[in-house]
Each structure stands twice: as structure tokens, then as C-alpha cells.
Amino acid sequence: MTTTVDPTSDPAVRQALDSLLLSMADDEFVIGFSDSEWTGIAPMLEEDVAMSSIAQDELGHARALYELLAAVRDDAKDADAIAFDREPDEYRHCRLVDHGRGNWAQTVVRRFLYDTADAVRLDAVVASSFAPLAELAAKIQREERYHVMHARTWFDRLAARAGEPRQRLDAALDVLGQDAGTVFTELPGEPALVAAGILGATMAELERRSRAQLAPILQGHGLRLPARDPDAAGRSAHGDDFLWLWGEFTSVRRLDPVATW
Amino acid sequence: MSRVLATGVNEAAADGAVVDEAAADGAVVDEVAVRSALREVVDPEIPTVSIVDLGIVERIRVDDSAIHVELLPTWVGCPALEVIKGAVEDRLVAFDRHAEVVFTLAVPWTTDRLTDDGRDGLRRAGIAPPGDGVVACPFCASTRVAMDNLFGPTLCRSLFYCRDCRQPFEAFKQI
């Protein structure tokens, strides 16, 4: 944070910053909304509370990132307009969070993979030359620590229990593990972001760091992270799970665009 | 608060200072007066703790045209933030001057910013204040406690159980 980048000064940097903020905001928004589906039906009461709280955190982070994006764009569209007024194919969340919440093991595996990746990504913007992003990342980091603790606890718990818990965990890791790296899909204009000091390292480097963090934990359970699916579309194509979720989270907005809720 | 304000008025009068409209109502508008007024604004979810003792009043600046207040969000997604902003604006109406209340992230709010009065207020609400890994029951002060859930009824709290007085209680998360 020694120098502050004015993203409006260079259109290429501004466009790249737009992609970065949108990808981070959409990831938090979609996983937050998806995990909020557990409210009332989690395997135990404590997890109803935990998942509701985590989902609320993520939606709060998404809102703050959308607000930052709205300020960068300065086009009279507010955070709600960005969050709710897009068609499904305009969302830029990664494929890891595009899956439905699935069963509890799938939710645990996804949270574990996503929270690990998100922590690595936040580390790469906490010293961003774009001060508002650095400040927000520093604040979010303190909250995400609790998510990581929660996800790790559940991952270890399911992995250590032979039989159905471990079988479900293994199956979830087979499917979701190959999408773990999609959090680090190369962004449009990424070299400009790194050159401007807005992003601390390339996404490829961040993916390497994230895999390095996951490896010893997975090895401790006799597991390994599958290779990234080469056909994974990254952030541009979305599946039926997301189309359904989009219908849910835009329903009030489509019913009454000016409703206060 | 009234004592502080009264003193301010007396000083202004003694100095022969120009008495503005607010002062005519018995109040000098300055940072001290505003901070004192904000001590009356409480956290909507923890009514025993003022926002000043919560440590979220980062900056108060008073100029001829407006009162500027910068607040720090406790948790980014806390739904009480808008309520607190509205309560601050309502309280500042008494100063009869335009008020600009904004949230800033320039400084991250941490639980270290809670004052001693704020920590006492948490205990009175049945919430254990954060304490570097040591959580004490707000009812009997025992540290023989067990965490039931890292997450609680609001973003900022965890759930605990006291093994001595056998009360479930909430604890403020440390950030």
C-alpha cells in the first residue's frame, strides 16, 4: 500500500480490475447463496447456525466487493444492480462454486477447497496498490479465518471416519477436486493487474500456492488433489445447478425491482 | 453529557465567542459534544454497549457546514450496520447541522478496540468479551467452559457452555 493506483487512469488496467473484482464478488455471492440453502436442513442444529453465519459473511463480502466495483465503474449502477440484474451467462464465478450444494460431504469438500483458495487469493491482494481493495481484503481476511477453521474441522472429521462418511468425502473430492483450480482461472488483462501491483502474483502462481497448502493436509488422510479438469470452462460457462440458483436469488428482484428487503 | 455541554457553553460565553444556532439551544457543536452524544447510541443487538465503547467511531470532524462521522464496520456483512448509521444520524439531528455518516475500511476494526466499559457492557448482556484464547463465563467468571459452536446467533459471536454454573452463553469472537 505504498503507492495508490488510480484505476481510471489506464483503461486496460481499469478493465482488468473490473474482471478481478467481479470474479471475487461473484464467487463469494454464489457460494454464499448456495450454502444458505442449508439453513434449517443441515445435519445438526449447530450446522444450521454455522452455515447460515458463513453464508451471511460471504454475502456481506460480496456486497462490499460489488460496491467497490460499482465505484470503479461509476456508471450509476449500484451493488444490487450488479448482483441481481444480470443474465446467468454474465456471472463470472468459478466452476467450483457453480455446482449445487449437493450432500453434506460435497458442501464440506467445496468449502474446504474454496476457503483454502480464497485465503491464498486474499493474501495476493492484501498489499494491493489499489488501496480500497487492500483495505477490504485485510478486513475480510480476519473473518475468513473462522471459515477455514470450520471447513478444516469438518474435512478432518469426515476423512477420519471409515465407512459412509469417508466414502462420501472421497466421492466429493473426485468431482470437486478437479475444479479446485478454477478459482485461479486466468483473468482477462491479468498481466496488467500484476504489473500495476493490484494483484500480487499471477493466478497460475496462486494455484500452485493453493495446491501446496492442500497437499500435506490431504496426504495426512491418504488423499490427493485430482489434476485440474482441462475442459473446465473456468468462469464463463455455467450448469443447470446455477441456473436454478439464479432463478432463486433473482426472484424477488424480478418480481419488484424497487422492493426494499 | 449535559455537564460537558454546559461547560462548553459557559466557556464559549466567557470567551465572547459567537453563539451559533445550536449553542442557542444549549449546545456547542464540537468533536467532544458529538462524541458524547454518540455515547447514547447503542449497538442494536447489544443495548448495553455504546458504539463509542464498541470502538467503531473512528473519526469525528466538525466544520461550519456539517458534522462528519466515520464509522468502522465490525463485521463486513453485519446487518446492524445500516441500523447503527441511521441511529447516529437520528442522534445528530439535535445539533441542527448537516450530518454526514459514512463507513470506512481505512482501519480494520478489531476486538482490541473494545473499551473496558464496552467489555463490561458485553458481560452485562451475558456475552463473554474476547480474551486472547481465554473465555470466561459472563455469569460466574469460571474459565471451565466448552465451545459448543464457533458460530452463533450473529456473525460476531460463538456459543459456549459453562461447566461450573451450567449456563450456556455467547462469547464475542476475537478478530
Interface residues (C-beta under 8 A of the other chain):
Chain A: E46 V49 A50 S52 S53 I54 Q56 D57 E58 L59 G60 H61 R63 A64 P132 E135 L136 A138 K139 I140 R142 E143 R145 Y146 M149 H150
Chain B: P73 W75 V76 G77 C78 P79 L105 A106 P108 W109 T110 D148 N149 L150 F151 G152 P153 T154 L155 L159 K173 I175
